[in-house]
């Protein structure tokens, strides 16, 4: 277990963790309970025993769509698969580049396609 994770767990045990008002609202909007997140942190060492798989996520912004290769970590806890922070940041970077129409940056991060409607 990393030193950072040990420090976070220690803060939880000491009841020295605070949840921002905005953070709570975001969790609630997504149907996530704080207690469940805290339990997840306390059980975080289980991540080492989970299986990983490679997949491609699609990111669409306007008329552009990008294929982004990511690694998902699966667990048997019933929660959905997990993305690494690096992969989540890359997805954010791609989404932001597409949103700005920055077609020079986005292809450096992934494969980008332009969507065109077809007449039927």
Biopython code that builds the backbone (N, CA, C, O; Angstrom):
import numpy as np
from Bio.PDB.StructureBuilder import StructureBuilder

atoms = [
    (1, "UNK", "N", (0.852, -1.174, 0.000)),
    (1, "UNK", "CA", (0.000, 0.000, 0.000)),
    (1, "UNK", "C", (0.897, 1.237, 0.000)),
    (1, "UNK", "O", (1.906, 1.268, 0.704)),
    (2, "UNK", "N", (0.540, 2.251, -0.781)),
    (2, "UNK", "CA", (1.336, 3.470, -0.871)),
    (2, "UNK", "C", (1.234, 4.285, 0.422)),
    (2, "UNK", "O", (0.278, 4.160, 1.188)),
    (3, "UNK", "N", (2.249, 5.118, 0.634)),
    (3, "UNK", "CA", (2.229, 5.993, 1.814)),
    (3, "UNK", "C", (1.040, 6.949, 1.768)),
    (3, "UNK", "O", (0.431, 7.244, 2.796)),
    (4, "UNK", "N", (0.716, 7.427, 0.576)),
    (4, "UNK", "CA", (-0.421, 8.350, 0.441)),
    (4, "UNK", "C", (-1.713, 7.681, 0.864)),
    (4, "UNK", "O", (-2.509, 8.268, 1.598)),
    (5, "UNK", "N", (-1.928, 6.445, 0.403)),
    (5, "UNK", "CA", (-3.142, 5.733, 0.778)),
    (5, "UNK", "C", (-3.173, 5.489, 2.284)),
    (5, "UNK", "O", (-4.230, 5.613, 2.903)),
    (6, "UNK", "N", (-2.045, 5.147, 2.877)),
    (6, "UNK", "CA", (-1.985, 4.950, 4.327)),
    (6, "UNK", "C", (-2.378, 6.234, 5.061)),
    (6, "UNK", "O", (-3.116, 6.194, 6.046)),
    (7, "UNK", "N", (-1.876, 7.383, 4.569)),
    (7, "UNK", "CA", (-2.195, 8.665, 5.204)),
    (7, "UNK", "C", (-3.685, 8.977, 5.082)),
    (7, "UNK", "O", (-4.302, 9.457, 6.033)),
    (8, "UNK", "N", (-4.259, 8.705, 3.915)),
    (8, "UNK", "CA", (-5.695, 8.952, 3.719)),
    (8, "UNK", "C", (-6.518, 8.082, 4.661)),
    (8, "UNK", "O", (-7.465, 8.558, 5.286)),
    (9, "UNK", "N", (-6.153, 6.807, 4.759)),
    (9, "UNK", "CA", (-6.882, 5.902, 5.660)),
    (9, "UNK", "C", (-6.769, 6.361, 7.105)),
    (9, "UNK", "O", (-7.737, 6.282, 7.862)),
    (10, "UNK", "N", (-5.587, 6.841, 7.491)),
    (10, "UNK", "CA", (-5.397, 7.343, 8.847)),
    (10, "UNK", "C", (-6.307, 8.538, 9.107)),
    (10, "UNK", "O", (-6.909, 8.636, 10.176)),
    (11, "UNK", "N", (-6.412, 9.442, 8.144)),
    (11, "UNK", "CA", (-7.301, 10.603, 8.296)),
    (11, "UNK", "C", (-8.753, 10.169, 8.429)),
    (11, "UNK", "O", (-9.509, 10.762, 9.199)),
    (12, "UNK", "N", (-9.150, 9.143, 7.687)),
    (12, "UNK", "CA", (-10.529, 8.638, 7.783)),
    (12, "UNK", "C", (-10.781, 8.072, 9.176)),
    (12, "UNK", "O", (-11.803, 8.370, 9.795)),
    (13, "UNK", "N", (-9.855, 7.259, 9.666)),
    (13, "UNK", "CA", (-10.015, 6.644, 10.989)),
    (13, "UNK", "C", (-10.091, 7.720, 12.069)),
    (13, "UNK", "O", (-10.858, 7.588, 13.023)),
    (14, "UNK", "N", (-9.305, 8.779, 11.926)),
    (14, "UNK", "CA", (-9.301, 9.880, 12.902)),
    (14, "UNK", "C", (-10.487, 10.825, 12.724)),
    (14, "UNK", "O", (-10.634, 11.779, 13.487)),
    (15, "UNK", "N", (-11.329, 10.573, 11.734)),
    (15, "UNK", "CA", (-12.471, 11.439, 11.424)),
    (15, "UNK", "C", (-12.012, 12.853, 11.078)),
    (15, "UNK", "O", (-12.634, 13.835, 11.483)),
    (16, "UNK", "N", (-10.915, 12.944, 10.325)),
    (16, "UNK", "CA", (-10.366, 14.238, 9.917)),
    (16, "UNK", "C", (-10.574, 14.505, 8.430)),
    (16, "UNK", "O", (-9.881, 15.339, 7.846)),
    (17, "UNK", "N", (-11.523, 13.803, 7.815)),
    (17, "UNK", "CA", (-11.837, 14.003, 6.404)),
    (17, "UNK", "C", (-13.086, 14.855, 6.308)),
    (17, "UNK", "O", (-14.050, 14.643, 7.043)),
    (18, "UNK", "N", (-13.068, 15.819, 5.403)),
    (18, "UNK", "CA", (-14.225, 16.669, 5.177)),
    (18, "UNK", "C", (-14.649, 16.531, 3.723)),
    (18, "UNK", "O", (-13.810, 16.325, 2.846)),
    (19, "UNK", "N", (-15.947, 16.643, 3.465)),
    (19, "UNK", "CA", (-16.501, 16.578, 2.120)),
    (19, "UNK", "C", (-17.019, 17.969, 1.782)),
    (19, "UNK", "O", (-17.814, 18.540, 2.529)),
    (20, "UNK", "N", (-16.569, 18.512, 0.656)),
    (20, "UNK", "CA", (-17.038, 19.848, 0.274)),
    (20, "UNK", "C", (-18.525, 19.791, -0.051)),
    (20, "UNK", "O", (-19.052, 18.751, -0.445)),
    (21, "UNK", "N", (-19.182, 20.916, 0.121)),
    (21, "UNK", "CA", (-20.603, 21.018, -0.186)),
    (21, "UNK", "C", (-20.837, 20.663, -1.655)),
    (21, "UNK", "O", (-21.743, 19.894, -1.975)),
    (22, "UNK", "N", (-20.025, 21.220, -2.537)),
    (22, "UNK", "CA", (-20.154, 20.940, -3.970)),
    (22, "UNK", "C", (-19.870, 19.458, -4.257)),
    (22, "UNK", "O", (-20.581, 18.820, -5.033)),
    (23, "UNK", "N", (-18.830, 18.927, -3.624)),
    (23, "UNK", "CA", (-18.497, 17.509, -3.821)),
    (23, "UNK", "C", (-19.644, 16.605, -3.410)),
    (23, "UNK", "O", (-19.949, 15.625, -4.090)),
    (24, "UNK", "N", (-20.278, 16.937, -2.297)),
    (24, "UNK", "CA", (-21.422, 16.136, -1.848)),
    (24, "UNK", "C", (-22.550, 16.196, -2.863)),
    (24, "UNK", "O", (-23.158, 15.176, -3.186)),
    (25, "UNK", "N", (-22.831, 17.405, -3.369)),
    (25, "UNK", "CA", (-23.905, 17.554, -4.358)),
    (25, "UNK", "C", (-23.615, 16.743, -5.615)),
    (25, "UNK", "O", (-24.520, 16.126, -6.177)),
    (26, "UNK", "N", (-22.376, 16.740, -6.055)),
    (26, "UNK", "CA", (-21.993, 15.974, -7.253)),
    (26, "UNK", "C", (-22.182, 14.472, -7.010)),
    (26, "UNK", "O", (-22.712, 13.764, -7.866)),
    (27, "UNK", "N", (-21.747, 13.989, -5.843)),
    (27, "UNK", "CA", (-21.925, 12.574, -5.516)),
    (27, "UNK", "C", (-23.408, 12.223, -5.472)),
    (27, "UNK", "O", (-23.830, 11.208, -6.027)),
    (28, "UNK", "N", (-24.192, 13.065, -4.811)),
    (28, "UNK", "CA", (-25.630, 12.797, -4.677)),
    (28, "UNK", "C", (-26.307, 12.783, -6.040)),
    (28, "UNK", "O", (-27.166, 11.941, -6.302)),
    (29, "UNK", "N", (-25.922, 13.710, -6.904)),
    (29, "UNK", "CA", (-26.507, 13.769, -8.245)),
    (29, "UNK", "C", (-26.252, 12.476, -9.021)),
    (29, "UNK", "O", (-27.073, 12.056, -9.838)),
    (30, "UNK", "N", (-25.109, 11.856, -8.755)),
    (30, "UNK", "CA", (-24.761, 10.597, -9.422)),
    (30, "UNK", "C", (-25.246, 9.365, -8.652)),
    (30, "UNK", "O", (-24.950, 8.233, -9.034)),
    (31, "UNK", "N", (-25.995, 9.594, -7.562)),
    (31, "UNK", "CA", (-26.522, 8.477, -6.787)),
    (31, "UNK", "C", (-25.462, 7.760, -5.958)),
    (31, "UNK", "O", (-25.623, 6.587, -5.622)),
    (32, "UNK", "N", (-24.387, 8.458, -5.631)),
    (32, "UNK", "CA", (-23.282, 7.865, -4.867)),
    (32, "UNK", "C", (-23.368, 8.353, -3.425)),
    (32, "UNK", "O", (-23.522, 9.549, -3.177)),
    (33, "UNK", "N", (-23.269, 7.429, -2.483)),
    (33, "UNK", "CA", (-23.289, 7.764, -1.067)),
    (33, "UNK", "C", (-21.861, 7.908, -0.544)),
    (33, "UNK", "O", (-20.988, 7.103, -0.868)),
    (34, "UNK", "N", (-21.635, 8.940, 0.266)),
    (34, "UNK", "CA", (-20.311, 9.194, 0.828)),
    (34, "UNK", "C", (-19.797, 7.971, 1.573)),
    (34, "UNK", "O", (-18.630, 7.603, 1.439)),
    (35, "UNK", "N", (-20.662, 7.343, 2.354)),
    (35, "UNK", "CA", (-20.258, 6.171, 3.137)),
    (35, "UNK", "C", (-19.677, 5.080, 2.228)),
    (35, "UNK", "O", (-18.698, 4.422, 2.580)),
    (36, "UNK", "N", (-20.301, 4.897, 1.044)),
    (36, "UNK", "CA", (-19.800, 3.897, 0.106)),
    (36, "UNK", "C", (-18.409, 4.266, -0.404)),
    (36, "UNK", "O", (-17.559, 3.390, -0.565)),
    (37, "UNK", "N", (-18.168, 5.548, -0.660)),
    (37, "UNK", "CA", (-16.851, 5.993, -1.138)),
    (37, "UNK", "C", (-15.804, 5.778, -0.063)),
    (37, "UNK", "O", (-14.689, 5.349, -0.358)),
    (38, "UNK", "N", (-16.157, 6.075, 1.193)),
    (38, "UNK", "CA", (-15.206, 5.888, 2.292)),
    (38, "UNK", "C", (-14.864, 4.407, 2.434)),
    (38, "UNK", "O", (-13.698, 4.056, 2.615)),
    (39, "UNK", "N", (-15.865, 3.541, 2.352)),
    (39, "UNK", "CA", (-15.619, 2.095, 2.416)),
    (39, "UNK", "C", (-14.702, 1.682, 1.268)),
    (39, "UNK", "O", (-13.803, 0.862, 1.456)),
    (40, "UNK", "N", (-14.924, 2.244, 0.078)),
    (40, "UNK", "CA", (-14.080, 1.924, -1.077)),
    (40, "UNK", "C", (-12.629, 2.304, -0.817)),
    (40, "UNK", "O", (-11.715, 1.560, -1.172)),
    (41, "UNK", "N", (-12.419, 3.462, -0.199)),
    (41, "UNK", "CA", (-11.051, 3.894, 0.112)),
    (41, "UNK", "C", (-10.435, 2.945, 1.135)),
    (41, "UNK", "O", (-9.277, 2.550, 0.998)),
    (42, "UNK", "N", (-11.196, 2.584, 2.147)),
    (42, "UNK", "CA", (-10.660, 1.694, 3.184)),
    (42, "UNK", "C", (-10.340, 0.311, 2.616)),
    (42, "UNK", "O", (-9.472, -0.386, 3.143)),
    (43, "UNK", "N", (-11.028, -0.091, 1.555)),
    (43, "UNK", "CA", (-10.791, -1.385, 0.913)),
    (43, "UNK", "C", (-9.892, -1.270, -0.316)),
    (43, "UNK", "O", (-9.796, -2.215, -1.100)),
    (44, "UNK", "N", (-9.242, -0.138, -0.491)),
    (44, "UNK", "CA", (-8.520, 0.165, -1.735)),
    (44, "UNK", "C", (-7.444, -0.852, -2.086)),
    (44, "UNK", "O", (-7.128, -1.001, -3.267)),
    (45, "UNK", "N", (-6.872, -1.550, -1.134)),
    (45, "UNK", "CA", (-5.825, -2.512, -1.475)),
    (45, "UNK", "C", (-6.350, -3.653, -2.341)),
    (45, "UNK", "O", (-5.558, -4.361, -2.963)),
    (46, "UNK", "N", (-7.662, -3.847, -2.393)),
    (46, "UNK", "CA", (-8.240, -4.883, -3.239)),
    (46, "UNK", "C", (-8.004, -4.630, -4.713)),
    (46, "UNK", "O", (-8.082, -5.557, -5.520)),
    (47, "UNK", "N", (-7.717, -3.389, -5.079)),
    (47, "UNK", "CA", (-7.479, -3.063, -6.480)),
    (47, "UNK", "C", (-6.343, -3.880, -7.072)),
    (47, "UNK", "O", (-6.342, -4.168, -8.268)),
    (48, "UNK", "N", (-5.385, -4.252, -6.250)),
    (48, "UNK", "CA", (-4.254, -5.033, -6.738)),
    (48, "UNK", "C", (-4.686, -6.411, -7.208)),
    (48, "UNK", "O", (-4.009, -7.016, -8.040)),
    (49, "UNK", "N", (-5.793, -6.919, -6.698)),
    (49, "UNK", "CA", (-6.248, -8.264, -7.018)),
    (49, "UNK", "C", (-7.290, -8.288, -8.133)),
    (49, "UNK", "O", (-7.789, -9.357, -8.485)),
    (50, "UNK", "N", (-7.622, -7.142, -8.685)),
    (50, "UNK", "CA", (-8.655, -7.086, -9.707)),
    (50, "UNK", "C", (-8.056, -7.362, -11.085)),
    (50, "UNK", "O", (-6.854, -7.210, -11.302)),
    (51, "UNK", "N", (-8.912, -7.766, -11.998)),
    (51, "UNK", "CA", (-8.448, -8.033, -13.353)),
    (51, "UNK", "C", (-8.582, -6.778, -14.205)),
    (51, "UNK", "O", (-9.443, -5.934, -13.955)),
    (52, "UNK", "N", (-7.730, -6.666, -15.204)),
    (52, "UNK", "CA", (-7.782, -5.529, -16.103)),
    (52, "UNK", "C", (-8.043, -6.016, -17.520)),
    (52, "UNK", "O", (-7.733, -7.149, -17.885)),
    (53, "UNK", "N", (-8.624, -5.117, -18.298)),
    (53, "UNK", "CA", (-8.863, -5.419, -19.706)),
    (53, "UNK", "C", (-8.760, -4.134, -20.504)),
    (53, "UNK", "O", (-9.049, -3.045, -20.007)),
    (54, "UNK", "N", (-8.343, -4.283, -21.747)),
    (54, "UNK", "CA", (-8.236, -3.133, -22.649)),
    (54, "UNK", "C", (-9.535, -2.989, -23.433)),
    (54, "UNK", "O", (-10.144, -3.977, -23.842)),
    (55, "UNK", "N", (-9.944, -1.747, -23.631)),
    (55, "UNK", "CA", (-11.146, -1.468, -24.407)),
    (55, "UNK", "C", (-11.002, -0.105, -25.072)),
    (55, "UNK", "O", (-10.068, 0.645, -24.788)),
    (56, "UNK", "N", (-11.920, 0.196, -25.939)),
    (56, "UNK", "CA", (-11.927, 1.488, -26.612)),
    (56, "UNK", "C", (-13.179, 2.245, -26.204)),
    (56, "UNK", "O", (-14.293, 1.741, -26.349)),
    (57, "UNK", "N", (-12.993, 3.463, -25.691)),
    (57, "UNK", "CA", (-14.121, 4.316, -25.328)),
    (57, "UNK", "C", (-14.305, 5.344, -26.436)),
    (57, "UNK", "O", (-13.337, 5.821, -27.029)),
    (58, "UNK", "N", (-15.552, 5.671, -26.701)),
    (58, "UNK", "CA", (-15.878, 6.684, -27.698)),
    (58, "UNK", "C", (-16.207, 7.990, -26.998)),
    (58, "UNK", "O", (-16.996, 8.019, -26.054)),
    (59, "UNK", "N", (-15.599, 9.069, -27.465)),
    (59, "UNK", "CA", (-15.844, 10.400, -26.925)),
    (59, "UNK", "C", (-16.407, 11.233, -28.058)),
    (59, "UNK", "O", (-15.739, 11.445, -29.071)),
    (60, "UNK", "N", (-17.641, 11.710, -27.892)),
    (60, "UNK", "CA", (-18.252, 12.527, -28.937)),
    (60, "UNK", "C", (-18.458, 13.941, -28.437)),
    (60, "UNK", "O", (-18.979, 14.164, -27.345)),
    (61, "UNK", "N", (-18.044, 14.885, -29.251)),
    (61, "UNK", "CA", (-18.300, 16.303, -29.013)),
    (61, "UNK", "C", (-18.699, 16.903, -30.342)),
    (61, "UNK", "O", (-17.888, 16.983, -31.265)),
    (62, "UNK", "N", (-19.948, 17.324, -30.440)),
    (62, "UNK", "CA", (-20.432, 17.908, -31.685)),
    (62, "UNK", "C", (-20.365, 16.907, -32.826)),
    (62, "UNK", "O", (-20.853, 15.782, -32.716)),
    (63, "UNK", "N", (-19.751, 17.333, -33.923)),
    (63, "UNK", "CA", (-19.682, 16.461, -35.094)),
    (63, "UNK", "C", (-18.445, 15.570, -35.106)),
    (63, "UNK", "O", (-18.186, 14.896, -36.103)),
    (64, "UNK", "N", (-17.681, 15.553, -34.022)),
    (64, "UNK", "CA", (-16.474, 14.735, -33.948)),
    (64, "UNK", "C", (-16.635, 13.624, -32.920)),
    (64, "UNK", "O", (-17.285, 13.784, -31.887)),
    (65, "UNK", "N", (-16.024, 12.504, -33.241)),
    (65, "UNK", "CA", (-15.980, 11.398, -32.292)),
    (65, "UNK", "C", (-14.550, 10.843, -32.291)),
    (65, "UNK", "O", (-13.900, 10.757, -33.333)),
    (66, "UNK", "N", (-14.085, 10.474, -31.109)),
    (66, "UNK", "CA", (-12.725, 9.952, -30.972)),
    (66, "UNK", "C", (-12.775, 8.573, -30.340)),
    (66, "UNK", "O", (-13.590, 8.304, -29.458)),
    (67, "UNK", "N", (-11.892, 7.709, -30.803)),
    (67, "UNK", "CA", (-11.698, 6.391, -30.191)),
    (67, "UNK", "C", (-10.485, 6.503, -29.275)),
    (67, "UNK", "O", (-9.392, 6.856, -29.717)),
    (68, "UNK", "N", (-10.686, 6.205, -28.012)),
    (68, "UNK", "CA", (-9.602, 6.306, -27.038)),
    (68, "UNK", "C", (-9.395, 4.937, -26.407)),
    (68, "UNK", "O", (-10.312, 4.382, -25.802)),
    (69, "UNK", "N", (-8.195, 4.396, -26.547)),
    (69, "UNK", "CA", (-7.863, 3.112, -25.937)),
    (69, "UNK", "C", (-7.579, 3.327, -24.458)),
    (69, "UNK", "O", (-6.761, 4.169, -24.088)),
    (70, "UNK", "N", (-8.265, 2.558, -23.615)),
    (70, "UNK", "CA", (-8.092, 2.662, -22.165)),
    (70, "UNK", "C", (-7.994, 1.270, -21.563)),
    (70, "UNK", "O", (-8.296, 0.265, -22.207)),
    (71, "UNK", "N", (-7.565, 1.242, -20.319)),
    (71, "UNK", "CA", (-7.529, -0.006, -19.559)),
    (71, "UNK", "C", (-8.561, 0.104, -18.446)),
    (71, "UNK", "O", (-8.545, 1.061, -17.672)),
    (72, "UNK", "N", (-9.448, -0.866, -18.368)),
    (72, "UNK", "CA", (-10.448, -0.906, -17.310)),
    (72, "UNK", "C", (-10.071, -1.959, -16.282)),
    (72, "UNK", "O", (-9.574, -3.030, -16.628)),
    (73, "UNK", "N", (-10.309, -1.648, -15.028)),
    (73, "UNK", "CA", (-10.073, -2.600, -13.947)),
    (73, "UNK", "C", (-11.433, -3.062, -13.454)),
    (73, "UNK", "O", (-12.255, -2.255, -13.021)),
    (74, "UNK", "N", (-11.662, -4.364, -13.524)),
    (74, "UNK", "CA", (-12.938, -4.952, -13.101)),
    (74, "UNK", "C", (-12.832, -5.467, -11.677)),
    (74, "UNK", "O", (-11.775, -5.917, -11.236)),
    (75, "UNK", "N", (-13.949, -5.391, -10.967)),
    (75, "UNK", "CA", (-13.996, -5.953, -9.621)),
    (75, "UNK", "C", (-15.249, -6.793, -9.488)),
    (75, "UNK", "O", (-16.149, -6.726, -10.325)),
    (76, "UNK", "N", (-15.298, -7.580, -8.436)),
    (76, "UNK", "CA", (-16.484, -8.395, -8.186)),
    (76, "UNK", "C", (-17.382, -7.759, -7.130)),
    (76, "UNK", "O", (-18.202, -8.435, -6.509)),
    (77, "UNK", "N", (-17.216, -6.437, -6.931)),
    (77, "UNK", "CA", (-17.985, -5.740, -5.895)),
    (77, "UNK", "C", (-19.346, -5.276, -6.384)),
    (77, "UNK", "O", (-20.156, -4.804, -5.587)),
    (78, "UNK", "N", (-19.614, -5.400, -7.680)),
    (78, "UNK", "CA", (-20.871, -4.927, -8.221)),
    (78, "UNK", "C", (-20.789, -3.514, -8.773)),
    (78, "UNK", "O", (-21.715, -3.057, -9.442)),
    (79, "UNK", "N", (-19.694, -2.819, -8.503)),
    (79, "UNK", "CA", (-19.496, -1.488, -9.063)),
    (79, "UNK", "C", (-19.021, -1.641, -10.498)),
    (79, "UNK", "O", (-18.535, -2.701, -10.894)),
    (80, "UNK", "N", (-19.163, -0.580, -11.269)),
    (80, "UNK", "CA", (-18.689, -0.633, -12.652)),
    (80, "UNK", "C", (-17.163, -0.669, -12.669)),
    (80, "UNK", "O", (-16.508, -0.463, -11.647)),
    (81, "UNK", "N", (-16.614, -0.936, -13.850)),
    (81, "UNK", "CA", (-15.163, -1.006, -14.001)),
    (81, "UNK", "C", (-14.533, 0.358, -13.709)),
    (81, "UNK", "O", (-15.181, 1.398, -13.832)),
    (82, "UNK", "N", (-13.267, 0.330, -13.322)),
    (82, "UNK", "CA", (-12.544, 1.546, -12.965)),
    (82, "UNK", "C", (-11.571, 1.926, -14.067)),
    (82, "UNK", "O", (-10.956, 1.063, -14.692)),
    (83, "UNK", "N", (-11.436, 3.233, -14.301)),
    (83, "UNK", "CA", (-10.405, 3.791, -15.168)),
    (83, "UNK", "C", (-9.254, 4.264, -14.289)),
    (83, "UNK", "O", (-9.472, 4.693, -13.156)),
    (84, "UNK", "N", (-8.036, 4.190, -14.803)),
    (84, "UNK", "CA", (-6.921, 4.815, -14.088)),
    (84, "UNK", "C", (-7.084, 6.328, -14.206)),
    (84, "UNK", "O", (-7.773, 6.810, -15.105)),
    (85, "UNK", "N", (-6.461, 7.072, -13.313)),
    (85, "UNK", "CA", (-6.527, 8.530, -13.415)),
    (85, "UNK", "C", (-5.911, 9.008, -14.718)),
    (85, "UNK", "O", (-6.420, 9.942, -15.336)),
    (86, "UNK", "N", (-4.811, 8.374, -15.148)),
    (86, "UNK", "CA", (-4.180, 8.767, -16.410)),
    (86, "UNK", "C", (-5.147, 8.610, -17.580)),
    (86, "UNK", "O", (-5.244, 9.495, -18.430)),
    (87, "UNK", "N", (-5.860, 7.488, -17.626)),
    (87, "UNK", "CA", (-6.831, 7.280, -18.705)),
    (87, "UNK", "C", (-7.985, 8.276, -18.605)),
    (87, "UNK", "O", (-8.436, 8.799, -19.623)),
    (88, "UNK", "N", (-8.466, 8.543, -17.393)),
    (88, "UNK", "CA", (-9.554, 9.508, -17.211)),
    (88, "UNK", "C", (-9.101, 10.898, -17.642)),
    (88, "UNK", "O", (-9.863, 11.623, -18.282)),
    (89, "UNK", "N", (-7.868, 11.280, -17.300)),
    (89, "UNK", "CA", (-7.337, 12.570, -17.726)),
    (89, "UNK", "C", (-7.216, 12.629, -19.251)),
    (89, "UNK", "O", (-7.507, 13.659, -19.859)),
    (90, "UNK", "N", (-6.785, 11.522, -19.870)),
    (90, "UNK", "CA", (-6.659, 11.494, -21.329)),
    (90, "UNK", "C", (-8.030, 11.658, -21.978)),
    (90, "UNK", "O", (-8.164, 12.387, -22.961)),
    (91, "UNK", "N", (-9.048, 10.989, -21.440)),
    (91, "UNK", "CA", (-10.413, 11.159, -21.951)),
    (91, "UNK", "C", (-10.861, 12.620, -21.833)),
    (91, "UNK", "O", (-11.472, 13.164, -22.753)),
    (92, "UNK", "N", (-10.550, 13.249, -20.692)),
    (92, "UNK", "CA", (-10.880, 14.665, -20.505)),
    (92, "UNK", "C", (-10.155, 15.533, -21.531)),
    (92, "UNK", "O", (-10.742, 16.446, -22.110)),
    (93, "UNK", "N", (-8.863, 15.236, -21.753)),
    (93, "UNK", "CA", (-8.076, 16.018, -22.709)),
    (93, "UNK", "C", (-8.649, 15.904, -24.112)),
    (93, "UNK", "O", (-8.733, 16.896, -24.837)),
    (94, "UNK", "N", (-9.041, 14.700, -24.494)),
    (94, "UNK", "CA", (-9.630, 14.486, -25.813)),
    (94, "UNK", "C", (-10.954, 15.227, -25.923)),
    (94, "UNK", "O", (-11.207, 15.908, -26.917)),
    (95, "UNK", "N", (-11.800, 15.098, -24.904)),
    (95, "UNK", "CA", (-13.101, 15.779, -24.911)),
    (95, "UNK", "C", (-12.909, 17.294, -25.023)),
    (95, "UNK", "O", (-13.604, 17.959, -25.790)),
    (96, "UNK", "N", (-11.970, 17.825, -24.258)),
    (96, "UNK", "CA", (-11.716, 19.260, -24.290)),
    (96, "UNK", "C", (-11.206, 19.707, -25.666)),
    (96, "UNK", "O", (-11.640, 20.736, -26.183)),
    (97, "UNK", "N", (-10.296, 18.943, -26.251)),
    (97, "UNK", "CA", (-9.763, 19.296, -27.575)),
    (97, "UNK", "C", (-10.873, 19.264, -28.625)),
    (97, "UNK", "O", (-10.965, 20.163, -29.461)),
    (98, "UNK", "N", (-11.713, 18.233, -28.583)),
    (98, "UNK", "CA", (-12.812, 18.141, -29.546)),
    (98, "UNK", "C", (-13.808, 19.281, -29.348)),
    (98, "UNK", "O", (-14.311, 19.853, -30.316)),
    (99, "UNK", "N", (-14.084, 19.602, -28.098)),
    (99, "UNK", "CA", (-15.034, 20.677, -27.802)),
    (99, "UNK", "C", (-14.542, 22.008, -28.366)),
    (99, "UNK", "O", (-15.329, 22.818, -28.855)),
    (100, "UNK", "N", (-13.216, 22.223, -28.289)),
    (100, "UNK", "CA", (-12.629, 23.456, -28.830)),
    (100, "UNK", "C", (-12.442, 23.384, -30.345)),
    (100, "UNK", "O", (-12.131, 24.389, -30.984)),
    (101, "UNK", "N", (-12.633, 22.194, -30.917)),
    (101, "UNK", "CA", (-12.383, 22.031, -32.356)),
    (101, "UNK", "C", (-10.906, 21.993, -32.668)),
    (101, "UNK", "O", (-10.501, 22.274, -33.796)),
    (102, "UNK", "N", (-10.091, 21.648, -31.676)),
    (102, "UNK", "CA", (-8.634, 21.588, -31.837)),
    (102, "UNK", "C", (-8.252, 20.260, -32.487)),
    (102, "UNK", "O", (-7.872, 19.303, -31.811)),
    (103, "UNK", "N", (-8.362, 20.228, -33.800)),
    (103, "UNK", "CA", (-8.097, 18.986, -34.530)),
    (103, "UNK", "C", (-6.616, 18.730, -34.732)),
    (103, "UNK", "O", (-6.239, 17.722, -35.330)),
    (104, "UNK", "N", (-5.775, 19.622, -34.247)),
    (104, "UNK", "CA", (-4.331, 19.365, -34.265)),
    (104, "UNK", "C", (-3.912, 18.600, -33.014)),
    (104, "UNK", "O", (-3.054, 17.720, -33.077)),
    (105, "UNK", "N", (-4.515, 18.935, -31.885)),
    (105, "UNK", "CA", (-4.153, 18.272, -30.624)),
    (105, "UNK", "C", (-4.840, 16.921, -30.480)),
    (105, "UNK", "O", (-4.197, 15.938, -30.112)),
    (106, "UNK", "N", (-6.136, 16.860, -30.765)),
    (106, "UNK", "CA", (-6.910, 15.639, -30.533)),
    (106, "UNK", "C", (-6.311, 14.411, -31.224)),
    (106, "UNK", "O", (-6.204, 13.367, -30.580)),
    (107, "UNK", "N", (-5.914, 14.477, -32.505)),
    (107, "UNK", "CA", (-5.354, 13.281, -33.146)),
    (107, "UNK", "C", (-4.037, 12.814, -32.526)),
    (107, "UNK", "O", (-3.659, 11.652, -32.670)),
    (108, "UNK", "N", (-3.339, 13.717, -31.837)),
    (108, "UNK", "CA", (-2.116, 13.295, -31.140)),
    (108, "UNK", "C", (-2.442, 12.425, -29.939)),
    (108, "UNK", "O", (-1.592, 11.671, -29.464)),
    (109, "UNK", "N", (-3.661, 12.526, -29.450)),
    (109, "UNK", "CA", (-4.087, 11.764, -28.281)),
    (109, "UNK", "C", (-4.825, 10.486, -28.657)),
    (109, "UNK", "O", (-4.884, 9.551, -27.858)),
    (110, "UNK", "N", (-5.392, 10.431, -29.870)),
    (110, "UNK", "CA", (-6.275, 9.319, -30.229)),
    (110, "UNK", "C", (-6.616, 9.374, -31.715)),
    (110, "UNK", "O", (-6.011, 10.132, -32.473)),
    (111, "UNK", "N", (-7.590, 8.564, -32.121)),
    (111, "UNK", "CA", (-8.098, 8.574, -33.497)),
    (111, "UNK", "C", (-9.393, 9.370, -33.528)),
    (111, "UNK", "O", (-10.303, 9.111, -32.741)),
    (112, "UNK", "N", (-9.480, 10.345, -34.443)),
    (112, "UNK", "CA", (-10.628, 11.238, -34.505)),
    (112, "UNK", "C", (-11.344, 11.057, -35.836)),
    (112, "UNK", "O", (-10.718, 10.899, -36.884)),
    (113, "UNK", "N", (-12.678, 11.083, -35.768)),
    (113, "UNK", "CA", (-13.516, 10.950, -36.946)),
    (113, "UNK", "C", (-14.532, 12.079, -36.969)),
    (113, "UNK", "O", (-14.931, 12.590, -35.923)),
    (114, "UNK", "N", (-14.947, 12.463, -38.169)),
    (114, "UNK", "CA", (-15.989, 13.464, -38.317)),
    (114, "UNK", "C", (-17.285, 12.752, -38.664)),
    (114, "UNK", "O", (-17.318, 11.920, -39.571)),
    (115, "UNK", "N", (-18.343, 13.072, -37.952)),
    (115, "UNK", "CA", (-19.644, 12.474, -38.213)),
    (115, "UNK", "C", (-20.372, 13.274, -39.283)),
    (115, "UNK", "O", (-20.435, 14.502, -39.233)),
    (116, "UNK", "N", (-20.909, 12.561, -40.236)),
    (116, "UNK", "CA", (-21.679, 13.227, -41.293)),
    (116, "UNK", "C", (-23.017, 12.514, -41.401)),
    (116, "UNK", "O", (-23.056, 11.285, -41.468)),
    (117, "UNK", "N", (-24.119, 13.267, -41.420)),
    (117, "UNK", "CA", (-25.428, 12.625, -41.562)),
    (117, "UNK", "C", (-25.563, 12.027, -42.965)),
    (117, "UNK", "O", (-25.005, 12.547, -43.931)),
    (118, "UNK", "N", (-26.300, 10.948, -43.056)),
    (118, "UNK", "CA", (-26.553, 10.326, -44.355)),
    (118, "UNK", "C", (-28.017, 10.481, -44.697)),
    (118, "UNK", "O", (-28.885, 10.456, -43.825)),
    (119, "UNK", "N", (-28.275, 10.641, -45.979)),
    (119, "UNK", "CA", (-29.658, 10.732, -46.432)),
    (119, "UNK", "C", (-30.185, 9.319, -46.670)),
    (119, "UNK", "O", (-29.500, 8.486, -47.264)),
    (120, "UNK", "N", (-31.371, 9.063, -46.215)),
    (120, "UNK", "CA", (-31.959, 7.733, -46.378)),
    (120, "UNK", "C", (-33.017, 7.775, -47.457)),
    (120, "UNK", "O", (-33.638, 6.754, -47.753)),
]
sb = StructureBuilder()
sb.init_structure("model")
sb.init_model(0)
sb.init_chain("A")
sb.init_seg("    ")
for serial, (resi, resn, name, xyz) in enumerate(atoms, 1):
    if name == "N":
        sb.init_residue(resn, " ", resi, " ")
    sb.init_atom(name, np.array(xyz, "f"), 0.0, 1.0, " ", f" {name:<3s}", serial, name[0])
structure = sb.get_structure()
